[in-house]
Amino acid sequence: MTELAKRGLTTAVICSEPFKALGKNQARVFGTPDLPLVMIAHPLGGLSLEQVQGRALVAIPQVVALIKGSQNSV
C-alpha cells in the first residue's frame, strides 16, 4: 500500500481496532504516515459469510469517502 500511496494513488488499509496502532506505526515506518485506515469491527477470522459481508458494508462508505476526497483534490 505504501508504494501505491507514494505514487499518488488513493490507498488505504482495512483493519480492526486491535491492529490500529500497528497499522499506523507500519505506515509511518514505510514513509506514509498519513495512510488512511479503514476501520472494521474485530474479529474477521472465523466469521460466517454474512458476518464478513456486514464488515464490508461498514468499510464501503469509508472507501467511497476516500475516493471522493481524492477526486476533489485533483
C-alpha positions in Angstrom: 0.0 0.0 0.0 2.7 2.5 0.9 4.3 2.2 -2.5 1.0 2.9 -4.2 0.4 5.9 -1.9 3.8 7.3 -2.7 2.9 7.2 -6.4 -0.2 9.3 -5.7 -2.8 6.6 -5.8 -5.7 6.6 -3.4 -4.9 3.8 -0.9 -6.0 2.7 2.5 -5.5 -0.3 4.8 -8.6 -2.1 6.2 -8.0 -3.2 9.7 -9.8 -3.8 13.0 -9.3 -1.9 16.3 -6.7 -4.2 17.8 -4.4 -3.6 14.8 -4.9 0.2 14.5 -1.7 1.1 16.3 0.3 -1.4 14.3 -1.2 -0.1 11.1 -0.3 3.5 11.9 3.2 2.5 13.0 3.8 0.5 9.9 2.6 3.3 7.7 4.9 5.7 9.4 7.9 3.3 9.2 7.3 2.9 5.4 7.1 6.6 4.8 3.4 7.2 4.5 2.3 8.4 8.0 -1.0 9.8 6.6 -2.1 6.5 5.0 -5.8 6.1 5.9 -7.0 3.2 7.9 -10.5 1.9 7.1 -11.7 0.5 10.4 -13.9 -2.6 10.7 -15.1 -4.5 13.8 -12.9 -7.2 15.2 -12.5 -10.1 14.6 -12.6 -11.0 10.9 -11.4 -14.6 11.2 -13.9 -17.4 11.9 -16.9 -15.4 10.8 -19.7 -16.5 8.6 -20.0 -15.1 5.1 -22.9 -12.9 6.3 -20.8 -11.5 9.1 -17.9 -10.7 6.7 -20.4 -9.0 4.4 -21.5 -6.9 7.3 -17.9 -5.8 7.9 -17.7 -4.9 4.2 -20.8 -2.8 4.4 -19.1 -0.8 7.1 -15.9 -0.4 5.1 -17.6 0.6 1.8 -18.7 4.1 2.8 -15.3 4.8 4.2 -13.6 3.7 1.0 -16.1 5.7 -1.1 -15.4 8.8 1.0 -11.6 8.4 0.5 -12.1 8.1 -3.3 -14.4 11.1 -3.4 -12.0 13.1 -1.3 -9.1 12.3 -3.6 -11.1 13.3 -6.6 -11.8 16.7 -5.0 -8.1 17.3 -4.5 -7.2 16.7 -8.2 
